[in-house]
Amino acid sequence: MSDWSSWFTDNPGVAVVALVFGGVFAVSALALLIGFLITLSGISPGLGFAGLVTILLFGYFGLRYVQESTETADQTAVDPVTELEGRYVRGELSDEEFEHRLNTIIETEDERGRQTNRSTSTDTVRNHEVDTETR
């Protein structure tokens, strides 16, 4: 990711404002350009307006399609701890196997956190330890 995209990820409120104002600016610029081209070409204003509306509708529905496909992809991703807990509850894993696999997942997440220079939350690790001790 570039510096700007990571900054927008860390500041979602600013990203929304930037996208809204950027979108308004882009649509305004597009409308002015199309209006100028319509004036130069001699096309009737009604036909030009219909073209602009068509372009905006295609853009809107295209954006919705991308958002929905991204949300679907996010929903299909399963948290490995949740999946492991489900298998444990269904009786597919013994206590020892569950503990071993849970520790492996936690170690893997810790290693990923170190690779990306992020600190791992110890609260998450403690919550997993408490969950396993109460069963």
C-alpha positions in Angstrom: 0.0 0.0 0.0 1.1 3.5 -0.6 1.5 6.1 2.1 -1.9 7.7 1.2 -3.9 4.5 1.2 -2.5 3.5 4.6 -3.3 7.0 5.9 -6.8 6.8 4.6 -7.2 3.3 6.2 -6.1 4.7 9.6 -8.4 7.7 9.2 -11.7 6.5 7.8 -13.6 9.7 8.6 -11.3 11.8 6.5 -11.4 9.2 3.8 -15.2 9.5 3.6 -15.1 13.3 3.4 -12.4 13.1 0.7 -14.3 10.6 -1.3 -17.6 12.6 -1.1 -16.0 15.9 -2.1 -13.8 14.2 -4.7 -16.9 12.6 -6.1 -18.8 15.8 -6.2 -15.8 17.5 -7.9 -15.4 14.6 -10.4 -19.1 14.6 -11.3 -19.1 18.4 -11.7 -16.1 18.3 -13.9 -17.6 15.5 -16.0 -20.9 17.5 -16.4 -19.0 20.6 -17.5 -16.9 18.6 -20.0 -19.9 16.9 -21.4 -21.9 20.1 -21.5 -19.0 21.8 -23.4 -18.8 18.9 -25.8 -22.5 19.0 -26.4 -22.4 22.7 -27.1 -19.5 22.3 -29.6 -21.1 19.3 -31.4 -24.6 20.7 -31.7 -26.3 17.7 -30.0 -29.6 18.5 -28.4 -29.2 19.3 -24.6 -31.9 16.6 -23.8 -29.8 13.9 -25.5 -26.6 15.1 -23.7 -28.4 15.1 -20.4 -29.6 11.6 -21.0 -26.0 10.5 -21.8 -24.8 12.1 -18.6 -27.4 10.4 -16.5 -26.6 7.1 -18.2 -22.9 7.5 -17.4 -23.7 8.3 -13.8 -26.1 5.3 -13.4 -23.5 2.9 -14.8 -20.9 4.4 -12.4 -23.3 4.0 -9.4 -24.3 0.4 -10.2 -20.7 -0.5 -10.9 -19.6 0.9 -7.6 -22.4 -1.0 -5.8 -21.3 -4.2 -7.5 -17.7 -3.8 -6.4 -18.8 -3.0 -2.8 -21.1 -6.0 -2.6 -18.5 -8.4 -4.0 -16.0 -7.1 -1.5 -18.4 -7.5 1.4 -19.2 -11.1 0.2 -15.5 -11.9 0.1 -15.1 -10.5 3.6 -18.0 -12.5 4.9 -16.7 -15.8 3.5 -13.4 -15.4 5.4 -13.7 -17.5 8.5 -11.8 -16.7 11.7 -9.6 -19.7 12.4 -10.2 -19.6 16.1 -14.0 -19.5 15.6 -13.7 -22.5 13.2 -11.5 -24.4 15.7 -13.9 -23.7 18.6 -16.8 -25.0 16.4 -14.9 -28.2 15.8 -14.2 -28.5 19.5 -17.8 -28.0 20.5 -19.0 -30.6 17.9 -16.6 -33.1 19.6 -14.3 -33.4 16.6 -11.2 -32.5 18.7 -10.0 -33.7 22.0 -9.0 -31.2 24.7 -5.3 -31.7 24.0 -5.7 -31.3 20.2 -7.8 -28.2 20.7 -5.2 -26.6 23.0 -2.3 -27.5 20.6 -4.1 -26.1 17.5 -5.2 -23.0 19.4 -1.6 -22.3 20.5 -0.4 -22.9 16.9 -2.9 -20.3 15.7 -1.9 -17.8 18.3 1.8 -18.3 17.5 1.1 -17.8 13.8 -0.8 -14.6 14.5 2.0 -13.4 16.7 4.6 -14.1 14.0 2.5 -12.2 11.4 2.2 -9.3 13.8 6.0 -9.2 14.2 6.5 -9.4 10.4 4.3 -6.4 9.9 5.9 -4.5 12.8 2.6 -4.4 14.7 2.4 -5.2 18.4 0.1 -8.1 19.3 -2.6 -7.4 21.8 -2.1 -9.5 24.9 -5.7 -9.2 25.7 -6.6 -11.4 22.8 -4.2 -14.1 24.0 -5.6 -13.8 27.5 -9.2 -14.1 26.3 -8.3 -17.3 24.4 -6.6 -18.7 27.5 -9.6 -17.9 29.7 -12.0 -19.5 27.1 -10.0 -22.8 27.1 -9.8 -22.9 30.9 -13.5 -22.6 31.4 -14.4 -25.6 29.3 
